[in-house]
Amino acid sequence: MKNRYLYLMILPGALFFLLFKYLPMWGLVISFQDYQPYLGITGSNWVGFKHFERLFNEPTFWMIFRNTIVLFAYNLFFFFPIPIILALMLNEVRLLMFKRIVQTIVYIPHFMSWVIIASISFVMLTLDGGIINELLVFFGFSKINFLLSSDWFRPMYILQVIWREAGWGTIVYLAAIAAVDPQQYEAARMDGASRFRQIWHVTLPAIRSVIIILLILKIGDVLELGFEHVYLLLNSMNREVAEIFDTYVYTAGLRNGQFSYSTAVGFFKSFVGLIMIVFANWLAKKFGEEGIY
């Protein structure tokens, strides 16, 4: 068979998605049942949209929905441009050794778990000896209870996301920038374009398709912010602004053994994400971009 070795290389990845992504989707059926583990999927009672109706009628639904959308907006408007800007800045560094050192420094936080990131933030922001509050006192300001303040939760959340993921996010953009034809820069220089003009008229248009694709995929995660990070920052004082669908599934669903209800919430999140990806892809094509399919 032609290209059989290429197909063989694809096989592990295809098996991974089949076993861990597609086959588990069969479990979504329990969102329409009163699932009992000892009865199994085939023996549990069918209840239709009961759990979805419960979700939409929950007094806290709109609070959770609002919090999730707001944190997603923070990700989209504050975090998403940072890797692009950082990649453009790194690309302009001509001293190779300095460039590699900076890349290593900004990559390292990605390999630390959210537990470590949250722990470092706790040590820095705590009222009892935290360096940030000590500096505030040193400069004549009052201490701020960052960890229990609902006003500071969202800035603290997005700053941690930027700190951990901004460097890692530059990898794709740097690879796209590396593929830009150097002759385009030479032609721009001959026309008298400054470094900024070269970035604006050569580099950004060259990586525009990559930015659009990653933006579409990002929009698909509108309700998927991740459980661990928010859960580590969540407490009774900031719950009104910090509770999202991921933490709600754990606290209201899994911890109480309500498997059908938690699956219904997850199904709702996935459905909204699918709609958003389809819409964003349609919109990108409407404006003449390639899209993801």
PAPAPA-878500 format. One line per field, with one value per residue (C-alpha): residue number from 1; residue in one letter; chain; x, y, z. Coordinates in Angstrom, 2 decimals, always signed. Last residue first. Example, Ala and Ser with C-alpha at 12.3 -4.5 7.8 and 13.67 -1.06 7.14 Angstrom:
<sites>
i: c(2|1)
aa: c(s|a)
ch: c(A|A)
x: c(+13.67|+12.30)
y: c(-1.06|-4.50)
z: c(+7.14|+7.80)
</sites>
This chain:
<sites>
i: c(293|292|291|290|289|288|287|286|285|284|283|282|281|280|279|278|277|276|275|274|273|272|271|270|269|268|267|266|265|264|263|262|261|260|259|258|257|256|255|254|253|252|251|250|249|248|247|246|245|244|243|242|241|240|239|238|237|236|235|234|233|232|231|230|229|228|227|226|225|224|223|222|221|220|219|218|217|216|215|214|213|212|211|210|209|208|207|206|205|204|203|202|201|200|199|198|197|196|195|194|193|192|191|190|189|188|187|186|185|184|183|182|181|180|179|178|177|176|175|174|173|172|171|170|169|168|167|166|165|164|163|162|161|160|159|158|157|156|155|154|153|152|151|150|149|148|147|146|145|144|143|142|141|140|139|138|137|136|135|134|133|132|131|130|129|128|127|126|125|124|123|122|121|120|119|118|117|116|115|114|113|112|111|110|109|108|107|106|105|104|103|102|101|100|99|98|97|96|95|94|93|92|91|90|89|88|87|86|85|84|83|82|81|80|79|78|77|76|75|74|73|72|71|70|69|68|67|66|65|64|63|62|61|60|59|58|57|56|55|54|53|52|51|50|49|48|47|46|45|44|43|42|41|40|39|38|37|36|35|34|33|32|31|30|29|28|27|26|25|24|23|22|21|20|19|18|17|16|15|14|13|12|11|10|9|8|7|6|5|4|3|2|1)
aa: c(y|i|g|e|e|g|f|k|k|a|l|w|n|a|f|v|i|m|i|l|g|v|f|s|k|f|f|g|v|a|t|s|y|s|f|q|g|n|r|l|g|a|t|y|v|y|t|d|f|i|e|a|v|e|r|n|m|s|n|l|l|l|y|v|h|e|f|g|l|e|l|v|d|g|i|k|l|i|l|l|i|i|i|v|s|r|i|a|p|l|t|v|h|w|i|q|r|f|r|s|a|g|d|m|r|a|a|e|y|q|q|p|d|v|a|a|i|a|a|l|y|v|i|t|g|w|g|a|e|r|w|i|v|q|l|i|y|m|p|r|f|w|d|s|s|l|l|f|n|i|k|s|f|g|f|f|v|l|l|e|n|i|i|g|g|d|l|t|l|m|v|f|s|i|s|a|i|i|v|w|s|m|f|h|p|i|y|v|i|t|q|v|i|r|k|f|m|l|l|r|v|e|n|l|m|l|a|l|i|i|p|i|p|f|f|f|f|l|n|y|a|f|l|v|i|t|n|r|f|i|m|w|f|t|p|e|n|f|l|r|e|f|h|k|f|g|v|w|n|s|g|t|i|g|l|y|p|q|y|d|q|f|s|i|v|l|g|w|m|p|l|y|k|f|l|l|f|f|l|a|g|p|l|i|m|l|y|l|y|r|n|k|m)
ch: c(A|A|A|A|A|A|A|A|A|A|A|A|A|A|A|A|A|A|A|A|A|A|A|A|A|A|A|A|A|A|A|A|A|A|A|A|A|A|A|A|A|A|A|A|A|A|A|A|A|A|A|A|A|A|A|A|A|A|A|A|A|A|A|A|A|A|A|A|A|A|A|A|A|A|A|A|A|A|A|A|A|A|A|A|A|A|A|A|A|A|A|A|A|A|A|A|A|A|A|A|A|A|A|A|A|A|A|A|A|A|A|A|A|A|A|A|A|A|A|A|A|A|A|A|A|A|A|A|A|A|A|A|A|A|A|A|A|A|A|A|A|A|A|A|A|A|A|A|A|A|A|A|A|A|A|A|A|A|A|A|A|A|A|A|A|A|A|A|A|A|A|A|A|A|A|A|A|A|A|A|A|A|A|A|A|A|A|A|A|A|A|A|A|A|A|A|A|A|A|A|A|A|A|A|A|A|A|A|A|A|A|A|A|A|A|A|A|A|A|A|A|A|A|A|A|A|A|A|A|A|A|A|A|A|A|A|A|A|A|A|A|A|A|A|A|A|A|A|A|A|A|A|A|A|A|A|A|A|A|A|A|A|A|A|A|A|A|A|A|A|A|A|A|A|A|A|A|A|A|A|A|A|A|A|A|A|A|A|A|A|A|A|A)
x: c(-12.62|-10.46|-11.12|-9.60|-10.19|-12.28|-14.38|-17.33|-14.89|-13.97|-17.64|-18.46|-15.53|-16.64|-20.22|-19.17|-16.76|-19.41|-22.02|-19.59|-18.63|-22.30|-22.85|-19.78|-20.91|-24.46|-23.10|-20.92|-23.94|-25.93|-23.03|-23.07|-26.81|-26.52|-23.62|-25.23|-22.84|-22.79|-19.14|-19.69|-22.60|-23.01|-19.37|-17.63|-19.97|-20.10|-16.30|-16.30|-19.43|-17.95|-17.98|-15.51|-17.60|-20.16|-17.76|-15.31|-15.75|-16.66|-13.48|-12.27|-8.64|-7.68|-11.00|-10.35|-7.05|-8.13|-11.41|-10.61|-12.02|-14.27|-17.38|-16.06|-13.59|-14.78|-13.76|-10.17|-10.34|-11.56|-8.82|-6.18|-7.34|-7.49|-4.00|-2.55|-4.19|-2.83|+0.77|+1.97|-0.26|+1.34|+4.94|+4.88|+2.83|+2.69|+6.01|+7.81|+6.22|+7.51|+11.02|+10.88|+9.88|+12.09|+11.00|+14.31|+13.51|+10.14|+11.78|+14.33|+11.57|+9.65|+12.87|+13.09|+10.08|+8.00|+8.29|+10.07|+7.05|+4.79|+7.15|+7.35|+3.55|+3.19|+5.75|+4.48|+1.71|+4.26|+5.49|+2.00|+0.82|+1.91|+2.28|-0.63|-2.93|-1.76|-2.44|-5.89|-6.87|-5.48|-7.33|-10.52|-10.26|-9.34|-12.85|-14.15|-11.51|-10.48|-7.05|-6.24|-6.74|-5.21|-2.82|-2.99|-0.63|+2.41|+5.09|+6.41|+2.85|+2.24|+5.60|+4.69|+1.36|+3.12|+5.76|+3.20|+4.05|+0.60|-1.79|-1.15|-0.30|+3.20|+2.84|-0.62|+0.60|+3.39|+0.83|-1.54|+1.24|+2.39|-1.13|-1.67|+1.11|+4.52|+5.66|+4.04|+5.99|+9.29|+8.48|+8.98|+12.45|+13.50|+12.44|+14.34|+17.52|+17.15|+16.74|+19.74|+21.92|+20.64|+21.32|+19.03|+15.85|+13.07|+11.50|+11.26|+9.17|+6.82|+6.45|+5.66|+3.03|+1.38|+1.64|-0.01|-2.93|-4.91|-4.43|-6.19|-9.08|-9.84|-8.85|-10.66|-13.67|-13.56|-13.50|-16.58|-18.40|-17.80|-18.87|-22.04|-23.01|-22.37|-24.46|-27.13|-27.38|-27.36|-31.14|-31.22|-34.00|-31.65|-29.81|-33.02|-34.43|-31.24|-31.54|-35.15|-34.50|-35.45|-35.97|-34.89|-34.48|-31.18|-30.78|-28.87|-26.52|-25.63|-27.97|-25.34|-24.08|-27.57|-28.21|-31.45|-31.29|-30.99|-27.51|-26.70|-26.57|-23.40|-21.55|-21.38|-19.05|-16.45|-15.83|-14.91|-12.28|-10.26|-10.35|-10.82|-8.64|-5.79|-6.21|-5.86|-2.74|-1.16|-2.13|-0.75|+2.77|+1.42|-0.43|+2.86|+4.48|+1.73|+2.37|+1.32|+0.00)
y: c(+23.47|+25.51|+28.93|+30.11|+33.87|+35.92|+37.90|+35.52|+32.67|+34.02|+34.48|+30.90|+29.65|+31.80|+30.49|+26.85|+27.27|+29.05|+26.38|+23.63|+25.46|+25.89|+22.15|+21.29|+23.44|+22.01|+18.46|+19.23|+20.51|+17.42|+15.21|+16.91|+16.23|+12.59|+11.96|+13.45|+11.77|+14.76|+15.60|+14.93|+17.26|+20.37|+20.93|+19.37|+20.52|+23.96|+24.22|+23.70|+25.80|+28.85|+30.16|+33.05|+36.23|+35.34|+32.78|+35.48|+35.32|+31.62|+30.56|+29.87|+30.46|+26.77|+25.94|+28.53|+26.94|+23.31|+23.37|+24.63|+27.61|+25.65|+27.80|+29.89|+27.19|+27.27|+30.93|+29.83|+27.43|+30.27|+32.56|+29.91|+29.65|+33.42|+33.97|+31.28|+32.88|+36.31|+35.07|+36.64|+39.71|+40.34|+39.95|+42.06|+45.28|+45.79|+44.15|+45.83|+49.16|+48.78|+48.04|+51.11|+50.89|+52.79|+51.05|+49.17|+48.01|+46.64|+44.77|+43.26|+42.25|+40.53|+38.84|+37.19|+34.97|+34.36|+30.78|+31.83|+34.01|+30.95|+29.05|+32.09|+32.24|+28.56|+28.81|+32.12|+30.43|+28.81|+32.22|+33.57|+30.47|+30.71|+34.45|+35.36|+32.87|+34.10|+37.71|+36.65|+35.10|+37.91|+40.51|+38.41|+37.77|+41.33|+42.73|+39.57|+40.01|+36.97|+36.34|+39.98|+41.15|+44.58|+46.21|+49.95|+52.28|+54.17|+52.96|+50.38|+49.24|+48.51|+46.76|+44.51|+43.79|+42.62|+40.63|+38.63|+38.61|+37.83|+39.54|+36.93|+38.11|+36.75|+33.46|+32.89|+33.68|+31.12|+28.56|+29.34|+28.86|+25.66|+24.21|+25.38|+23.02|+24.31|+23.40|+26.50|+28.68|+27.72|+29.05|+32.77|+32.17|+29.80|+32.25|+35.08|+32.99|+31.93|+35.53|+36.69|+34.01|+34.84|+38.60|+39.85|+40.30|+41.36|+37.89|+37.99|+41.15|+39.71|+36.51|+38.55|+40.58|+37.42|+35.66|+38.69|+39.12|+36.15|+37.07|+40.42|+40.40|+36.69|+35.52|+38.41|+37.71|+34.06|+35.22|+37.39|+34.57|+32.10|+34.57|+35.47|+31.81|+31.00|+33.96|+33.12|+29.56|+30.36|+30.27|+26.89|+26.81|+26.38|+23.51|+21.80|+21.96|+20.37|+17.62|+16.81|+16.84|+13.20|+11.11|+7.61|+5.20|+3.38|-0.21|+0.31|+2.91|+0.86|-0.44|-0.43|+3.00|+4.59|+7.19|+9.12|+9.41|+12.06|+13.18|+9.46|+9.47|+11.52|+8.31|+7.36|+10.35|+8.20|+6.38|+9.58|+11.30|+8.74|+5.60|+7.09|+10.15|+8.00|+5.41|+8.12|+9.48|+6.03|+5.22|+8.38|+6.96|+3.75|+5.81|+7.44|+4.02|+2.79|+5.63|+3.41|+0.00)
z: c(+7.58|+9.99|+8.50|+5.23|+5.51|+3.06|+5.54|+5.23|+5.67|+9.11|+10.00|+9.06|+11.18|+14.11|+13.81|+13.57|+16.49|+18.58|+17.94|+18.91|+22.12|+23.03|+22.53|+24.61|+27.54|+27.42|+27.34|+30.37|+32.28|+31.26|+32.39|+35.81|+36.08|+35.07|+37.45|+40.54|+43.01|+45.37|+44.66|+40.95|+40.37|+42.49|+43.52|+40.52|+37.78|+39.41|+39.27|+35.50|+34.95|+36.68|+40.26|+40.60|+40.67|+43.36|+44.83|+45.92|+49.70|+49.93|+48.16|+44.62|+43.67|+43.50|+41.84|+39.12|+38.09|+38.41|+36.50|+33.03|+31.17|+28.83|+28.35|+25.44|+24.42|+20.80|+20.70|+21.25|+18.31|+16.08|+17.42|+16.77|+13.14|+12.70|+14.16|+11.90|+8.85|+9.83|+10.08|+6.80|+7.21|+10.64|+9.45|+6.27|+6.58|+10.37|+11.29|+8.40|+9.33|+12.90|+11.67|+9.41|+5.75|+3.31|+0.11|+0.13|+3.65|+2.50|-0.39|+2.00|+4.42|+1.61|+0.49|+3.91|+2.97|+6.10|+7.37|+10.59|+11.43|+11.40|+13.72|+16.02|+16.07|+16.98|+19.78|+21.22|+23.21|+25.52|+26.61|+27.30|+29.19|+32.83|+33.42|+31.17|+32.92|+36.33|+35.31|+34.09|+37.43|+39.59|+37.52|+37.85|+41.60|+42.63|+43.02|+44.73|+47.42|+49.45|+47.92|+47.20|+50.80|+50.25|+52.73|+53.10|+51.23|+52.49|+50.10|+52.57|+53.33|+49.65|+49.42|+52.36|+50.68|+47.52|+49.44|+51.40|+55.11|+56.51|+54.13|+51.45|+47.95|+47.28|+49.16|+47.70|+44.18|+44.55|+45.75|+42.87|+40.32|+42.04|+42.10|+38.52|+37.52|+36.42|+32.91|+31.41|+33.87|+32.11|+28.62|+29.46|+30.92|+28.14|+25.44|+27.17|+27.34|+23.71|+22.54|+24.58|+22.95|+19.46|+19.63|+16.82|+18.81|+16.41|+16.39|+20.16|+19.98|+17.34|+19.40|+22.53|+20.70|+19.35|+22.73|+24.42|+21.96|+23.41|+27.08|+27.49|+25.02|+24.69|+28.14|+29.85|+27.64|+28.75|+32.37|+31.70|+29.88|+32.70|+35.39|+33.48|+32.97|+36.62|+37.78|+35.20|+36.46|+40.21|+40.67|+38.84|+36.25|+33.27|+34.97|+36.14|+32.63|+31.34|+33.95|+32.98|+29.23|+28.67|+31.84|+30.72|+33.64|+34.06|+32.85|+29.58|+31.03|+34.09|+36.78|+39.57|+38.49|+38.55|+35.86|+36.01|+32.24|+29.50|+30.66|+30.77|+26.95|+27.08|+27.95|+24.27|+23.92|+25.70|+22.37|+20.53|+22.68|+24.67|+22.55|+19.07|+19.71|+21.04|+18.30|+15.63|+17.33|+17.52|+13.86|+12.20|+12.04|+10.51|+7.90|+6.96|+6.76|+4.43|+1.99|-0.94|+0.00)
</sites>
